[in-house]
Amino acid sequence: MGISNVFAAGAGSTQDLGMNLGFIVLMFVVLYFMMIRPQIKRQKEHKTMVDALSRGDEVVVNGMLGKITDLDDNYARLEISKGVVIQVQRGAVGTLLPKGTLSLK
């Protein structure tokens, strides 16, 4: 007796399924435009910035400021102080600074 009442109550809920599916699709669309799309745009901007690096550019790498002294396909050498040169991966460069920002001492 109790089981047949449960089945009878669930028989008319096909419209609820459509509403739930619509809500899920709506949430995915909102997630795409609010999170996924901006992240893809930032990745493209970072890749073009890293590809455009050249000698003499002043950059920020993980909080360290430095001037690029040498570049190859995968690595950049940064002068972070007079006579102090470090080697980092090109992808680790976070920000390109305007020329003349650094004064190496």
C-alpha positions in Angstrom: 0.0 0.0 0.0 2.7 2.5 0.9 4.8 1.6 -2.2 2.0 2.1 -4.7 1.3 5.6 -3.2 5.0 6.6 -3.8 4.8 5.4 -7.4 1.6 7.3 -7.9 3.1 10.5 -6.6 6.1 10.3 -8.9 4.2 9.6 -12.0 3.4 13.2 -12.8 6.9 14.7 -12.3 8.1 14.6 -15.9 7.8 18.4 -16.0 10.1 18.7 -13.0 12.8 16.7 -14.9 12.7 19.3 -17.7 13.0 22.1 -15.2 16.0 20.4 -13.5 17.7 19.8 -16.8 17.1 23.4 -17.9 18.6 24.6 -14.6 21.7 22.5 -15.1 22.2 23.8 -18.6 21.7 27.4 -17.4 24.3 26.9 -14.7 26.8 25.5 -17.1 26.4 28.5 -19.5 26.9 30.9 -16.6 29.9 28.9 -15.4 31.4 29.1 -18.9 31.0 32.8 -19.3 32.0 33.7 -15.8 35.0 31.4 -15.3 36.1 29.3 -18.2 36.1 31.9 -21.0 38.1 34.6 -19.0 40.7 32.0 -18.0 41.2 31.0 -21.6 41.6 34.6 -22.5 44.2 35.2 -19.8 46.2 32.1 -21.0 46.3 33.4 -24.5 47.4 36.9 -23.4 50.2 35.3 -21.2 51.4 33.1 -24.1 51.6 36.0 -26.5 53.5 38.1 -23.9 56.0 35.2 -23.3 56.5 34.7 -27.0 57.2 38.4 -27.5 59.9 38.6 -24.8 63.2 40.0 -26.0 66.6 41.1 -24.6 66.4 44.2 -22.4 62.8 43.6 -21.3 62.2 44.2 -17.6 60.0 41.5 -16.1 58.6 40.1 -12.8 59.2 36.4 -12.0 57.6 35.1 -8.8 58.0 38.5 -7.1 61.6 39.1 -8.4 62.3 41.9 -10.7 64.9 41.5 -13.4 66.2 42.5 -16.8 66.4 39.8 -19.5 70.0 39.4 -20.7 69.7 36.3 -22.8 66.8 34.2 -24.2 66.5 30.8 -25.8 63.4 28.7 -26.7 62.7 27.5 -23.1 64.7 29.7 -20.7 65.5 33.3 -20.0 68.4 34.7 -18.1 67.6 37.6 -15.8 70.0 40.0 -14.2 68.4 40.7 -10.8 71.3 42.8 -9.5 74.6 43.9 -10.9 76.5 40.7 -11.7 73.8 38.4 -10.4 72.2 36.4 -13.2 69.6 33.7 -12.8 68.0 31.3 -15.3 64.2 30.8 -15.3 61.7 29.2 -17.6 60.1 31.6 -20.0 56.6 30.5 -18.8 57.5 31.6 -15.3 57.6 35.3 -16.4 54.5 36.8 -14.9 54.5 40.5 -15.9 56.3 42.6 -18.5 57.2 46.0 -16.9 57.6 49.3 -18.8 61.1 50.1 -19.9 63.1 52.1 -17.4 61.2 50.7 -14.4 64.3 49.0 -12.9 67.5 50.5 -11.7 69.9 47.7 -11.1 72.4 48.5 -8.3 
